[in-house]
Amino acid sequence: MEYNTNRNKLIIKEYGRNVQKMIEYAMLLHDRDLRTETAKGIIKVMSQINPEVKESVENSNKTNHSEDYWRKLWDHLFIISNYKLDVDAPFPKPDPVSENVKTKGHQYYKDKISFKTYGRHMEKIVKVVSEYPLEQRMVLGKMLANHLKKLYLLHNRNTVKDVLIIDHLKMLSDGKIDLPETTILEQTRDLMKINSTNFNKPQVFDYKKNKKKKKKKPGTGSYSNNNSSSYSNNNSNSYSNNNSNNYSNNNTNNYHNNNKK
């Protein structure tokens, strides 16, 4: 018994083991004309594996589609033969394709973030500004400090001291942006107003709002209850009225008859 582990690897699995064996047999033939006729027979077998594709191509009016279809089959024939089959094909032999090179995944940053509140990009901006001349560093340093304070307040912190922000800026810049402790930054309430806008709020997706409401089945709910109650009340009222009217009419008739007697 021959096991698949001892056989050659299937190159194109869609055509199966038998088609690959036929192509391997055609490669062993020494007569070129016989190899060509055998290859044409194999192409017909390959076209019958997916007949719906062939029918759709033949029914189409455009000849380009049919040519592309038969060209694809001949290309697959050469690919399965590992480009070693030498026959007189109606289409040129395709060029060997190298194996697909695995694409590298996304390279994540490995260095740690000093302050996650400010983010990695803000740290890079501070480092770039720290290389500027002293005058520009002092001017831009105050702007950076105000922005750091705004980011600090964005994460549910109601108050923060300006001295703390200045110390963080000094740590991020490796001591190159050293603002004096008497520097007055923007007030907290103004920054809180800016953070309260929809543009600056963290985007949180609310799944409850997007839930579809279940449709009520017919015959259920308040509408059916109201109808059923009103229907039962009307029936009970009409029934009681009819009974009372019949009872009173019978009594009056009996009374008159007794008096006549």
Rosetta silent file (secondary structure, phi, psi, omega in degrees, C-alpha in Angstrom):
SEQUENCE: MEYNTNRNKLIIKEYGRNVQKMIEYAMLLHDRDLRTETAKGIIKVMSQINPEVKESVENSNKTNHSEDYWRKLWDHLFIISNYKLDVDAPFPKPDPVSENVKTKGHQYYKDKISFKTYGRHMEKIVKVVSEYPLEQRMVLGKMLANHLKKLYLLHNRNTVKDVLIIDHLKMLSDGKIDLPETTILEQTRDLMKINSTNFNKPQVFDYKKNKKKKKKKPGTGSYSNNNSSSYSNNNSNSYSNNNSNNYSNNNTNNYHNNNKK
SCORE:     score description
SCORE:     0.000 S_00000001
   1 L     0.000  138.590 -179.149    0.000    0.000    0.000 S_00000001
   2 L  -101.293  123.638 -178.631    1.230    3.452   -0.911 S_00000001
   3 L   -97.341  156.785  179.735    0.778    6.152    1.738 S_00000001
   4 H   -65.069  -25.305  179.438    0.556    9.871    1.156 S_00000001
   5 H   -67.953  -25.197  179.149    3.619   10.374    3.320 S_00000001
   6 H   -91.701   -8.407 -177.511    5.687    8.491    0.740 S_00000001
   7 L   -89.306  168.754  175.903    4.227   10.363   -2.247 S_00000001
   8 L   -70.382  154.390 -178.845    5.277   13.678   -3.747 S_00000001
   9 L   -71.485  137.360  177.291    3.787   16.802   -2.281 S_00000001
  10 L   -70.060  124.716 -178.015    0.657   18.106   -3.984 S_00000001
  11 L   -82.831  -48.653  174.699    1.555   21.368   -5.694 S_00000001
  12 L  -122.061  106.474 -171.989   -1.999   22.489   -6.556 S_00000001
  13 L   -70.044  -20.078 -176.939   -4.441   20.616   -4.343 S_00000001
  14 L   -64.892  -28.003 -178.063   -7.524   21.646   -6.334 S_00000001
  15 L   -90.703  -16.011  174.066   -6.672   19.207   -9.135 S_00000001
  16 H    86.359  178.745 -175.939   -5.928   16.283   -6.868 S_00000001
  17 H   -73.500  -36.052 -175.119   -3.421   13.441   -6.852 S_00000001
  18 H   -67.157  -40.394  178.812   -4.498   11.791  -10.117 S_00000001
  19 H   -63.974  -40.660  179.102   -3.897   14.880  -12.263 S_00000001
  20 H   -65.912  -35.862  176.978   -0.446   15.286  -10.753 S_00000001
  21 H   -66.353  -38.880  178.363    0.339   11.634  -11.474 S_00000001
  22 H   -63.737  -39.783  178.558   -0.729   12.072  -15.116 S_00000001
  23 H   -67.287  -38.477  176.584    1.569   15.074  -15.473 S_00000001
  24 H   -64.683  -35.301  177.215    4.437   13.099  -13.916 S_00000001
  25 H   -68.168  -39.380  179.351    3.763   10.303  -16.411 S_00000001
  26 H   -64.167  -32.054  179.082    3.788   12.799  -19.321 S_00000001
  27 H   -68.297  -22.001 -178.649    7.189   14.040  -18.221 S_00000001
  28 L   -84.658  -11.630 -178.507    8.598   10.511  -18.603 S_00000001
  29 L   -75.116  137.174 -177.688    7.595   10.230  -22.277 S_00000001
  30 L   -87.927  -29.910 -178.251   10.484   10.645  -24.729 S_00000001
  31 L   -78.538  124.715 -176.672    8.466   11.481  -27.845 S_00000001
  32 H   -67.231  -41.555  179.747    7.704   15.228  -27.959 S_00000001
  33 H   -63.873  -39.905  178.917    4.547   14.837  -30.081 S_00000001
  34 H   -67.044  -37.787  177.100    3.226   12.180  -27.730 S_00000001
  35 H   -63.537  -40.241 -179.515    3.957   14.419  -24.729 S_00000001
  36 H   -64.738  -45.076  178.913    2.073   17.273  -26.389 S_00000001
  37 H   -64.646  -37.161  177.762   -1.001   15.117  -27.100 S_00000001
  38 H   -66.058  -40.046  179.015   -0.896   13.769  -23.550 S_00000001
  39 H   -64.252  -38.024  178.040   -0.687   17.306  -22.152 S_00000001
  40 H   -65.302  -38.904  176.479   -3.746   18.344  -24.202 S_00000001
  41 H   -64.618  -37.754  178.420   -5.668   15.377  -22.794 S_00000001
  42 H   -66.456  -36.287  178.265   -4.641   16.366  -19.262 S_00000001
  43 H   -63.183  -39.301  177.452   -5.855   19.914  -19.923 S_00000001
  44 H   -63.804  -39.552  177.097   -9.290   18.552  -20.885 S_00000001
  45 H   -64.323  -41.053  179.280   -9.399   16.562  -17.646 S_00000001
  46 H   -64.603  -33.471  179.025   -8.437   19.667  -15.665 S_00000001
  47 H   -72.104  -24.407 -179.720  -11.245   21.644  -17.327 S_00000001
  48 H   -83.495   -9.636  179.838  -13.780   18.995  -16.280 S_00000001
  49 H   -69.827  -38.818  175.697  -12.879   19.258  -12.594 S_00000001
  50 L  -121.625   77.618 -174.452  -14.704   22.611  -12.343 S_00000001
  51 H   -67.268  -28.125 -178.486  -17.253   22.454  -15.197 S_00000001
  52 H   -65.167  -31.964  177.448  -19.303   25.431  -13.942 S_00000001
  53 H   -68.787  -41.243 -179.820  -16.329   27.721  -14.526 S_00000001
  54 H   -65.557  -42.621 -179.310  -15.884   26.409  -18.049 S_00000001
  55 H   -64.173  -41.186  178.959  -19.594   26.800  -18.883 S_00000001
  56 H   -64.523  -34.497  178.745  -19.668   30.367  -17.615 S_00000001
  57 H   -71.925  -41.607 -178.656  -16.639   31.197  -19.754 S_00000001
  58 H   -69.701  -32.163  179.620  -18.062   29.530  -22.876 S_00000001
  59 H   -74.052  -21.727  179.302  -21.425   31.254  -22.485 S_00000001
  60 L   -72.762  146.283 -177.018  -19.786   34.662  -22.322 S_00000001
  61 L   -78.717  -22.803 -175.585  -19.500   36.511  -25.611 S_00000001
  62 L   -78.935  129.395 -179.935  -16.037   37.885  -24.940 S_00000001
  63 H   -77.428  -22.031 -179.057  -13.222   35.749  -26.323 S_00000001
  64 H   -63.098  -35.547 -179.143  -10.678   37.258  -23.963 S_00000001
  65 H   -66.331  -41.889 -179.484  -12.243   35.454  -21.008 S_00000001
  66 H   -66.942  -38.275  177.633  -12.024   32.059  -22.703 S_00000001
  67 H   -64.495  -41.079  178.206   -8.410   32.658  -23.678 S_00000001
  68 H   -63.806  -36.506 -179.329   -7.568   33.633  -20.105 S_00000001
  69 H   -64.669  -49.884 -178.962   -9.273   30.485  -18.833 S_00000001
  70 H   -69.549  -31.556  176.593   -7.307   28.101  -21.073 S_00000001
  71 H   -65.595  -38.582  178.780   -4.122   30.029  -20.454 S_00000001
  72 H   -63.913  -40.366  179.171   -4.620   29.596  -16.723 S_00000001
  73 H   -64.033  -42.581  177.831   -5.007   25.826  -17.147 S_00000001
  74 H   -65.385  -36.931  176.528   -1.769   25.588  -19.145 S_00000001
  75 H   -62.836  -42.065  178.229    0.006   27.701  -16.537 S_00000001
  76 H   -64.618  -35.791  177.780   -1.215   25.350  -13.821 S_00000001
  77 H   -61.162  -45.579  179.279    0.012   22.405  -15.889 S_00000001
  78 H   -68.469  -34.988  179.763    3.526   23.843  -16.059 S_00000001
  79 H   -65.660  -42.068 -179.821    3.464   24.784  -12.363 S_00000001
  80 H   -65.515  -34.454  178.372    2.531   21.224  -11.334 S_00000001
  81 L   -80.652    5.950 -179.477    5.357   19.867  -13.503 S_00000001
  82 L    60.654   33.100  177.168    7.734   22.271  -11.739 S_00000001
  83 L    62.968   23.898 -178.487    8.279   23.990  -15.124 S_00000001
  84 L  -103.132  -11.398 -177.942   10.042   20.860  -16.460 S_00000001
  85 L   -75.866  123.955 -178.105    7.408   19.692  -18.971 S_00000001
  86 L  -108.672   99.642 -179.933    8.599   20.405  -22.525 S_00000001
  87 L  -136.808  167.957  175.552    5.620   20.474  -24.914 S_00000001
  88 L   -89.646   87.508 -176.842    4.301   22.575  -27.800 S_00000001
  89 L   -89.973  151.528  177.826    1.744   24.589  -25.845 S_00000001
  90 L   -71.005  -12.232  179.859   -0.558   27.207  -27.394 S_00000001
  91 L  -125.885  150.720  179.985    0.638   29.663  -24.745 S_00000001
  92 L   -67.611  152.549 -179.715    4.178   30.495  -23.642 S_00000001
  93 L   -70.083  133.230  179.967    5.547   28.842  -20.547 S_00000001
  94 L   -71.285  157.774  177.981    5.261   31.110  -17.485 S_00000001
  95 L   -76.264  142.009  178.126    8.318   32.253  -15.608 S_00000001
  96 L   -60.000  137.533 -178.937    9.081   30.402  -12.367 S_00000001
  97 L  -102.306  130.640  177.708    7.735   32.214   -9.358 S_00000001
  98 L   -72.577  158.473 -179.670    9.837   32.381   -6.238 S_00000001
  99 L   -64.397  145.660 -179.206    8.336   31.375   -2.935 S_00000001
 100 L   -64.314  126.522  178.574    6.364   34.007   -1.128 S_00000001
 101 L   -81.579  131.529 -179.799    8.527   35.833    1.346 S_00000001
 102 L   -67.735  128.670  178.773    6.904   36.175    4.733 S_00000001
 103 L   -76.090  142.166  179.097    6.130   39.760    5.521 S_00000001
 104 L   -75.361  142.925  177.759    7.438   41.082    8.752 S_00000001
 105 L   -73.282  174.733 -179.525    4.927   42.010   11.362 S_00000001
 106 L   -66.171  130.558 -179.550    4.494   45.430   12.804 S_00000001
 107 L   -87.159  110.199 -179.879    7.510   46.482   14.807 S_00000001
 108 L   -84.962  154.969  177.737    6.331   47.763   18.161 S_00000001
 109 L   -70.519  134.528 -179.878    8.312   50.126   20.307 S_00000001
 110 L   -98.258  -20.965 -179.990   10.297   48.309   22.954 S_00000001
 111 L   -75.761  146.927 -175.901   11.365   51.300   25.019 S_00000001
 112 L   -79.227  154.501  176.938    9.145   52.151   27.960 S_00000001
 113 L   -89.281  130.056 -178.682    7.039   55.293   28.237 S_00000001
 114 L   -66.539  -48.683  179.096    8.129   57.528   31.081 S_00000001
 115 L  -129.862  108.156 -178.864    4.648   58.993   31.670 S_00000001
 116 L   -66.294  -20.904  178.443    1.765   57.122   30.074 S_00000001
 117 L   -63.512  -35.158 -177.111   -0.476   60.098   30.741 S_00000001
 118 L   -91.729  -27.986  178.649    1.387   62.144   28.130 S_00000001
 119 L    91.583  167.008 -176.358    2.089   59.405   25.614 S_00000001
 120 H   -72.842  -39.020 -176.996    5.066   58.457   23.496 S_00000001
 121 H   -66.491  -36.591  178.686    4.632   61.147   20.846 S_00000001
 122 H   -65.749  -36.068  176.777    4.631   63.903   23.410 S_00000001
 123 H   -63.961  -39.577  178.269    7.917   62.618   24.800 S_00000001
 124 H   -65.148  -39.336  179.149    9.446   62.739   21.309 S_00000001
 125 H   -63.424  -41.462  179.927    8.240   66.323   20.838 S_00000001
 126 H   -64.373  -39.362 -179.949    9.805   67.362   24.129 S_00000001
 127 H   -67.135  -35.714  177.562   13.117   65.759   23.169 S_00000001
 128 H   -67.764  -43.329 -179.523   13.131   67.584   19.825 S_00000001
 129 H   -66.623  -30.297 -179.060   12.373   70.931   21.464 S_00000001
 130 L   -65.745  -16.153  178.662   15.097   70.311   24.042 S_00000001
 131 L   -90.363   -2.831  179.446   17.683   70.548   21.239 S_00000001
 132 L   -76.323  167.117  174.605   16.606   74.082   20.272 S_00000001
 133 L   -60.802  165.901 -172.033   18.465   77.221   21.419 S_00000001
 134 H   -61.792  -43.216 -177.279   17.833   78.482   24.928 S_00000001
 135 H   -63.793  -45.040  178.951   15.424   81.292   23.992 S_00000001
 136 H   -66.633  -35.045  178.624   13.236   79.033   21.873 S_00000001
 137 H   -62.414  -39.933 -177.763   13.314   76.350   24.548 S_00000001
 138 H   -70.580  -38.451  179.898   11.955   78.747   27.170 S_00000001
 139 H   -70.147  -50.144 -179.398    9.185   80.035   24.893 S_00000001
 140 H   -71.618  -24.515  179.641    8.149   76.626   23.616 S_00000001
 141 H   -63.478  -38.695  178.879    8.701   75.097   27.049 S_00000001
 142 H   -68.347  -38.047  176.816    5.798   77.064   28.515 S_00000001
 143 H   -64.355  -40.928  177.212    3.566   75.996   25.641 S_00000001
 144 H   -65.278  -37.933  179.563    4.575   72.388   26.196 S_00000001
 145 H   -63.925  -40.839  177.198    3.910   72.716   29.914 S_00000001
 146 H   -63.868  -38.874  179.053    0.380   73.985   29.254 S_00000001
 147 H   -69.571  -38.746  176.485   -0.257   71.082   26.918 S_00000001
 148 H   -63.410  -37.159  178.468    1.108   68.581   29.432 S_00000001
 149 H   -66.212  -39.201  178.304   -1.194   70.054   32.054 S_00000001
 150 H   -65.212  -40.937  177.434   -4.150   69.680   29.730 S_00000001
 151 H   -66.784  -34.964  178.924   -3.257   66.033   29.079 S_00000001
 152 H   -65.116  -41.427 -179.069   -2.830   65.461   32.805 S_00000001
 153 H   -75.965  -14.550 -177.920   -6.308   66.847   33.514 S_00000001
 154 H   -70.131  -22.797 -176.230   -7.825   64.810   30.724 S_00000001
 155 L   -99.344   56.745  170.737   -7.569   61.609   32.756 S_00000001
 156 L    56.992   38.465  174.720  -10.157   62.404   35.447 S_00000001
 157 L  -116.304  122.599 -172.415   -7.904   64.539   37.601 S_00000001
 158 L   -80.723  -32.694 -177.226   -9.566   67.669   38.915 S_00000001
 159 L  -137.217  151.552  175.577   -6.527   69.521   40.194 S_00000001
 160 L  -156.587  141.826  179.461   -2.802   69.535   39.578 S_00000001
 161 L   -83.600  144.497  179.815   -0.013   71.820   40.751 S_00000001
 162 H   -65.383  -30.319 -179.389    2.021   73.724   38.182 S_00000001
 163 H   -63.545  -36.283  179.648    5.230   72.725   39.938 S_00000001
 164 H   -65.711  -41.253  179.551    4.510   69.052   39.220 S_00000001
 165 H   -65.822  -40.124  179.501    4.043   69.719   35.497 S_00000001
 166 H   -64.821  -38.476  177.474    7.274   71.734   35.368 S_00000001
 167 H   -65.867  -39.989  178.082    9.144   68.874   37.059 S_00000001
 168 H   -64.132  -39.927  178.829    7.735   66.366   34.550 S_00000001
 169 H   -64.850  -36.620  178.441    8.803   68.590   31.671 S_00000001
 170 H   -67.436  -38.536  179.606   12.279   68.808   33.120 S_00000001
 171 H   -69.337  -38.959 -179.677   12.470   65.013   33.456 S_00000001
 172 H   -68.693  -32.782 -179.214   11.279   64.426   29.898 S_00000001
 173 L   -92.371    8.509 -178.752   13.809   66.852   28.454 S_00000001
 174 L    58.506   38.491  176.758   16.683   65.465   30.559 S_00000001
 175 L    79.246    4.300 -177.577   16.972   68.771   32.398 S_00000001
 176 L   -83.520  -25.630  175.541   17.340   70.874   29.224 S_00000001
 177 L  -110.050   95.519 -176.025   13.960   72.620   29.581 S_00000001
 178 L  -115.719   93.740  178.178   14.053   73.994   33.114 S_00000001
 179 L   -79.745  147.591  177.501   11.257   76.483   33.677 S_00000001
 180 L   -66.670  151.882 -178.501   11.339   78.525   36.897 S_00000001
 181 L   -67.032  -19.212  179.198    9.008   77.382   39.648 S_00000001
 182 L   -81.978    2.266  179.939    7.295   80.758   39.601 S_00000001
 183 L   -65.884  129.281 -179.373    5.989   80.090   36.058 S_00000001
 184 L  -100.503  118.917  177.972    2.215   80.479   35.959 S_00000001
 185 L   -91.689  177.399 -179.958    0.460   78.092   33.626 S_00000001
 186 L   -63.757  150.969 -175.603   -3.078   78.297   32.337 S_00000001
 187 L   -70.616  152.883 -175.010   -5.803   77.937   34.923 S_00000001
 188 H   -65.164  -39.924 -176.759   -7.296   74.553   35.563 S_00000001
 189 H   -65.610  -33.022  177.317  -10.898   75.583   34.880 S_00000001
 190 H   -68.844  -40.937  178.414   -9.984   76.870   31.422 S_00000001
 191 H   -69.626  -32.420  177.321   -8.221   73.647   30.554 S_00000001
 192 H   -66.576  -34.304  176.672  -11.131   71.629   31.921 S_00000001
 193 H   -65.549  -40.252  178.657  -13.479   73.494   29.581 S_00000001
 194 H   -65.842  -39.688 -179.306  -11.262   72.611   26.648 S_00000001
 195 H   -71.438  -22.501 -177.586  -11.149   68.981   27.732 S_00000001
 196 L   -77.415  -10.157  177.936  -14.932   68.859   28.140 S_00000001
 197 L   -69.032  155.143 -177.733  -15.486   69.359   24.408 S_00000001
 198 L   -64.973  -26.722 -177.530  -16.471   66.298   22.377 S_00000001
 199 L   -69.730  -34.665 -175.457  -13.318   66.586   20.284 S_00000001
 200 L   -93.886  -10.116 -179.354  -11.010   66.147   23.267 S_00000001
 201 L   -72.086  144.887  174.976  -13.007   63.527   25.124 S_00000001
 202 L   -63.827  136.707 -177.491  -11.735   59.954   24.943 S_00000001
 203 L   -78.530  114.456  178.586  -13.792   57.983   22.464 S_00000001
 204 L  -119.790  123.285 -176.770  -15.768   55.342   24.337 S_00000001
 205 L   -84.544  126.836 -179.717  -18.103   53.153   22.339 S_00000001
 206 L   -97.121  110.238 -177.283  -21.486   52.642   23.949 S_00000001
 207 L   -77.721  -23.867 -176.850  -22.768   49.201   23.061 S_00000001
 208 L   -68.485  -33.994 -178.526  -26.124   49.681   24.793 S_00000001
 209 L   -69.448  -30.259 -175.894  -27.231   52.412   22.401 S_00000001
 210 L   -89.771    1.245  177.581  -26.596   50.250   19.368 S_00000001
 211 L   -71.479  135.570 -179.978  -28.571   47.297   20.630 S_00000001
 212 L   -78.725  137.511  177.847  -31.596   46.584   18.483 S_00000001
 213 L   -76.988  136.181  179.565  -34.932   46.698   20.227 S_00000001
 214 L   -73.910  132.988  178.590  -36.840   43.459   20.093 S_00000001
 215 L   -76.049  136.999  179.152  -40.081   43.668   18.174 S_00000001
 216 L   -76.333  137.544  178.869  -43.163   42.710   20.145 S_00000001
 217 L   -71.702  148.774  177.829  -45.048   39.746   18.845 S_00000001
 218 L   -64.545  139.741 -179.284  -48.643   40.315   17.741 S_00000001
 219 L    92.022    4.414  179.707  -51.140   39.547   20.447 S_00000001
 220 L  -124.637  164.369  175.406  -48.831   40.565   23.310 S_00000001
 221 L    96.578 -171.257 -175.172  -48.253   43.723   25.258 S_00000001
 222 H   -69.092  -32.535 -177.275  -50.486   46.486   26.528 S_00000001
 223 H   -63.303  -45.104 -179.526  -52.500   46.695   23.311 S_00000001
 224 H   -68.656  -35.947  179.412  -53.676   43.110   23.562 S_00000001
 225 H   -64.764  -43.687  179.313  -54.332   43.451   27.291 S_00000001
 226 H   -63.017  -42.674 -179.354  -56.447   46.544   26.734 S_00000001
 227 H   -64.523  -43.495 -178.413  -58.368   44.872   23.939 S_00000001
 228 H   -65.707  -39.947 -179.012  -58.930   41.717   25.939 S_00000001
 229 H   -67.986  -42.632 -179.729  -60.055   43.632   29.034 S_00000001
 230 H   -66.612  -37.899  179.482  -62.374   45.912   27.069 S_00000001
 231 H   -64.438  -44.019 -179.819  -63.753   42.958   25.166 S_00000001
 232 H   -66.839  -38.142  178.719  -64.430   41.005   28.365 S_00000001
 233 H   -64.502  -42.774  179.849  -65.999   44.040   30.053 S_00000001
 234 H   -63.852  -41.817  179.950  -68.308   44.655   27.110 S_00000001
 235 H   -64.772  -42.495 -178.584  -69.349   41.027   26.989 S_00000001
 236 H   -66.375  -40.241  179.656  -69.956   40.893   30.728 S_00000001
 237 H   -65.538  -44.468 -179.420  -71.965   44.123   30.661 S_00000001
 238 H   -65.337  -38.913 -179.777  -74.090   43.040   27.721 S_00000001
 239 H   -63.930  -45.725 -179.112  -74.639   39.634   29.288 S_00000001
 240 H   -65.762  -38.726  179.396  -75.708   41.125   32.609 S_00000001
 241 H   -65.198  -42.819  179.249  -77.998   43.659   30.907 S_00000001
 242 H   -63.368  -42.271  179.665  -79.709   41.002   28.828 S_00000001
 243 H   -63.352  -44.482 -179.126  -80.230   38.782   31.857 S_00000001
 244 H   -65.430  -39.314  179.182  -81.631   41.611   33.934 S_00000001
 245 H   -65.656  -43.665  179.174  -83.976   42.711   31.133 S_00000001
 246 H   -63.988  -39.950 -179.225  -85.276   39.171   30.580 S_00000001
 247 H   -65.285  -45.016 -179.221  -85.776   38.646   34.276 S_00000001
 248 H   -66.584  -37.622  178.849  -87.714   41.879   34.729 S_00000001
 249 H   -66.366  -40.222  178.839  -89.920   41.190   31.655 S_00000001
 250 H   -64.230  -41.329  179.979  -90.799   37.714   32.866 S_00000001
 251 H   -64.144  -42.916 -178.919  -91.739   38.994   36.303 S_00000001
 252 H   -67.131  -39.017  178.772  -94.028   41.707   34.944 S_00000001
 253 H   -64.497  -43.476  179.025  -95.805   39.296   32.586 S_00000001
 254 H   -63.213  -37.882 -178.941  -96.459   36.797   35.387 S_00000001
 255 H   -65.272  -44.028  179.087  -97.799   39.530   37.626 S_00000001
 256 H   -66.272  -38.887  179.294 -100.311   40.748   35.033 S_00000001
 257 H   -64.976  -39.831  178.223 -101.519   37.275   34.268 S_00000001
 258 H   -64.867  -39.449  179.266 -102.165   36.523   37.933 S_00000001
 259 H   -66.033  -37.989  178.744 -104.149   39.710   38.353 S_00000001
 260 H   -64.031  -38.441  177.345 -106.377   38.901   35.379 S_00000001
 261 L   -64.611    0.000    0.000 -107.220   35.561   36.833 S_00000001
